């Protein structure tokens, strides 16, 4: 469970901005603030929920539930992913909720993550602005904003919310797309490739290589079926129907 413990955000490569750029950053941060919403409340309104089991070294360490549906991000048709994960599944000490909205071109419109670790809460907000990614972290008694390189080939991932990997399905290509993963909770960045393949039953397989290696399988609707990340010994599979919901 140590690999899933919360770590302070530590971003590198912060851009030195001119006065005009600084003003743009303030505007973008304001946009991020305006996009804030109660993730858990929205998730409760979702339909077609998928349950996942998360194992590490063959042992179950947590559970996750998510929905993937159409949305209108910034008044443009797109997609919305809503997810909640619990570690462990019963009486969790770490609970994470995330909402991601993307445009029809699969660019990031909005990202929000709520983290509750043993009663200590943190909210991470992000929004794309051209080739920039504005990330804001809010915790009790502190608030910090960062500007990072962004763009349509950047995906926001996490080491404990694995449904976020569905973003990679749309961006992957048969020849292998070059992408960059940003982990806003820890500050990690990884350049990787995503090669899309057809799988049995009309499903989609994506092979990850480079700085992020593994294999994911999604159904025809783009919803995660399984994910294997050998580097961290993580295996994510769909849970059987009727599994008990996590208790707080």
C-alpha positions in Angstrom: 0.0 0.0 0.0 3.0 2.2 0.4 3.1 3.0 -3.3 -0.4 4.4 -3.1 0.2 6.7 -0.1 -0.3 10.4 -0.6 2.8 12.4 -1.3 3.1 16.2 -1.4 2.7 17.8 -4.9 6.1 18.7 -6.3 6.1 20.2 -9.7 9.2 21.1 -11.7 9.8 23.2 -14.7 7.5 26.0 -13.7 7.3 28.6 -16.5 8.7 32.1 -15.9 6.0 34.3 -17.2 5.9 37.9 -18.6 3.3 40.3 -17.2 0.9 39.3 -19.9 1.4 35.6 -19.4 0.9 36.1 -15.6 -2.4 37.8 -16.3 -3.4 34.9 -18.5 -2.5 32.5 -15.7 -4.7 34.3 -13.2 -7.6 34.1 -15.8 -6.9 30.4 -16.2 -6.8 29.8 -12.5 -10.1 31.6 -12.2 -11.5 29.3 -14.8 -10.3 26.3 -12.9 -12.1 27.6 -9.7 -15.3 28.2 -11.6 -15.3 24.6 -12.8 -15.2 23.2 -9.3 -18.1 20.9 -8.4 -18.9 18.3 -5.8 -17.6 15.1 -7.5 -19.4 12.6 -5.3 -22.7 14.3 -5.8 -22.4 14.2 -9.6 -21.2 10.6 -9.6 -24.4 9.6 -7.8 -26.4 10.9 -10.8 -24.5 8.7 -13.3 -25.7 5.6 -15.1 -23.9 2.6 -16.5 -21.5 2.4 -13.5 -18.6 0.0 -13.8 -16.9 -1.5 -10.7 -13.2 -2.4 -10.7 -11.0 -4.5 -8.4 -7.5 -3.2 -7.8 -4.8 -5.8 -6.9 -1.1 -5.3 -6.2 1.2 -8.4 -6.2 -1.9 -10.5 -6.5 -3.6 -9.1 -3.4 -6.7 -6.9 -3.5 -5.9 -3.4 -2.1 -8.9 -1.4 -3.2 -12.0 -0.9 -5.3 -13.1 1.7 -7.8 -16.4 2.7 -9.5 -16.7 4.9 -12.6 -19.1 6.1 -15.2 -18.2 7.3 -18.7 -20.8 9.3 -20.6 -21.4 12.1 -23.0 -21.3 15.7 -21.7 -21.2 19.3 -22.9 -17.8 20.6 -21.6 -17.7 24.4 -22.1 -21.0 24.1 -24.1 -19.4 21.7 -26.6 -20.3 18.0 -26.9 -17.6 15.8 -25.3 -17.1 13.1 -22.7 -17.2 13.0 -18.9 -15.5 10.4 -16.7 -16.6 10.3 -13.0 -14.8 7.9 -10.6 -14.4 7.1 -7.0 -11.8 4.8 -5.5 -11.4 3.4 -2.0 -8.3 1.9 -0.3 -8.9 -0.5 1.2 -12.4 -1.3 -0.1 -13.9 -1.6 3.4 -13.2 1.1 6.0 -10.9 3.0 3.6 -8.1 5.2 4.9 -7.7 6.7 1.4 -10.6 7.8 -0.8 -10.2 9.6 -4.1 -12.9 11.0 -6.4 -12.2 12.4 -9.9 -14.1 14.1 -12.7 -12.6 14.6 -16.2 -14.3 16.4 -19.0 -12.8 16.3 -22.5 -13.8 18.0 -25.8 -14.8 16.1 -29.0 -11.1 16.4 -30.0 -10.2 14.7 -26.7 -8.5 17.8 -25.3 -8.8 18.4 -21.6 -11.6 20.8 -20.7 -11.7 20.2 -16.9 -10.2 18.0 -14.2 -11.0 17.8 -10.6 -9.7 15.3 -8.0 -10.8 15.2 -4.3 -8.5 13.3 -2.0 -9.4 12.2 1.6 -6.5 10.5 3.4 -7.3 9.6 7.0 -9.6 12.6 7.3 -7.2 15.1 5.6 -8.7 16.6 2.4 -7.1 18.0 -0.7 -8.7 19.2 -3.9 -6.7 19.3 -7.2 -8.1 21.3 -10.1 -6.7 21.5 -13.6 -7.8 23.1 -16.9 -6.2 23.2 -20.3 -5.4 26.6 -22.0 -3.9 26.1 -25.4 -0.4 24.6 -24.9 -0.5 25.2 -21.2 -1.9 23.2 -18.3 -3.0 25.1 -15.2 -3.0 23.0 -12.0 -4.3 24.3 -8.7 -4.0 22.4 -5.3 -6.1 23.4 -2.3 -5.7 21.9 1.1 -6.5 23.1 4.6 -4.5 26.3 5.2 -2.8 26.2 1.9 -3.3 26.8 -1.8 -0.9 26.6 -4.7 -1.1 27.1 -8.5 1.3 25.7 -11.1 1.6 26.1 -14.9 2.9 23.1 -16.9 3.3 22.3 -20.6 0.0 21.1 -21.9 -1.7 20.3 -25.2 -3.9 17.7 -26.8 -1.3 14.9 -26.3 -1.3 15.3 -22.5 -3.4 13.1 -20.2 -3.9 13.5 -16.5 -3.5 10.2 -14.6 -3.1 9.0 -11.0 -1.5 6.0 -9.2 -4.8 5.1 -7.5 -7.6 6.1 -9.9 -7.1 3.7 -12.8 -10.3 4.5 -14.8 -8.4 7.7 -15.8 -6.6 5.5 -18.3 -9.7 5.4 -20.5 -8.5 8.8 -21.8 -5.6 7.0 -23.5 -8.0 4.8 -25.6 -9.2 7.7 -27.7 -5.7 9.1 -28.2 -4.0 5.8 -29.1 -3.4 4.9 -32.7 -2.4 1.7 -34.6 1.1 3.2 -35.3 1.5 4.3 -31.7 0.7 7.8 -30.5 3.3 9.8 -28.5 1.7 11.1 -25.3 2.7 12.6 -22.0 1.1 11.6 -18.7 0.9 14.1 -15.9 0.2 12.8 -12.4 -1.1 16.0 -10.6 -1.2 14.5 -7.2 2.5 13.6 -7.1 3.9 15.8 -9.9 5.3 12.9 -11.9 5.5 13.2 -15.7 6.1 10.4 -18.2 6.5 10.3 -21.9 5.0 7.2 -23.4 3.5 5.6 -26.6 0.0 4.2 -26.9 -0.6 1.6 -29.7 -4.2 0.6 -30.3 -5.1 -2.9 -31.4 -8.4 -4.8 -32.0 -9.2 -7.4 -29.4 -11.7 -10.3 -29.1 -15.4 -9.5 -28.8 -15.1 -6.1 -30.4 -13.0 -4.8 -27.5 -10.0 -2.5 -27.8 -6.5 -3.2 -26.6 -3.9 -0.5 -26.0 -0.3 -1.3 -25.4 1.7 1.3 -23.5 5.5 1.7 -23.9 8.3 4.0 -23.0 8.0 5.9 -19.6 4.7 4.2 -18.9 4.5 0.5 -19.8 1.5 -1.8 -19.6 -1.6 -3.0 -21.3 -5.2 -1.9 -21.1 -8.4 -3.4 -22.6 -11.6 -1.4 -23.1 -15.0 -2.3 -24.4 -16.5 -0.8 -27.6 -17.8 2.2 -25.6 -14.3 3.0 -24.4 -14.9 1.8 -20.8 -12.0 0.1 -19.0 -12.2 -3.7 -18.7 -8.7 -4.4 -17.4 -5.3 -2.8 -16.9 -1.9 -4.3 -16.2 1.0 -2.1 -15.0 3.9 -4.5 -14.5 6.3 -1.9 -13.1 4.1 -1.4 -10.0 2.7 -4.9 -10.0 -0.8 -3.4 -10.4 -3.7 -5.4 -12.0 -7.1 -3.9 -12.4 -10.1 -6.0 -13.5 -13.8 -5.6 -13.5 -15.6 -6.7 -10.4 -18.4 -9.3 -10.5 -21.9 -7.9 -10.2 -23.3 -7.8 -6.7 -20.1 -7.0 -5.0 -20.6 -5.0 -1.7 -20.2 -1.3 -2.0 -17.2 0.2 0.0 -18.1 1.4 3.5 -16.7 4.5 4.9 
